[in-house]
């Protein structure tokens, strides 16, 4: 069975303080959105971290069987 067709990755982006390594804000849908947020609130000394979230598709109820 080829598992690759059932698993896809979803990505979110976090703003992390570089000095304390703590997450300041999280859950942005794009790197650009995180960057704009950091610029708007004048956050200094930060890095944007990309997080992977696996999603599963195709393993639910088969409507043809019911």
Secondary structure, 3 states (H helix, E strand, C coil): CCHHHCEEEEEEEEEEECCCCCEEEEEECCHHHHHHHHHHCCCCCEEEEEEEEEEECCCCCCHHHC
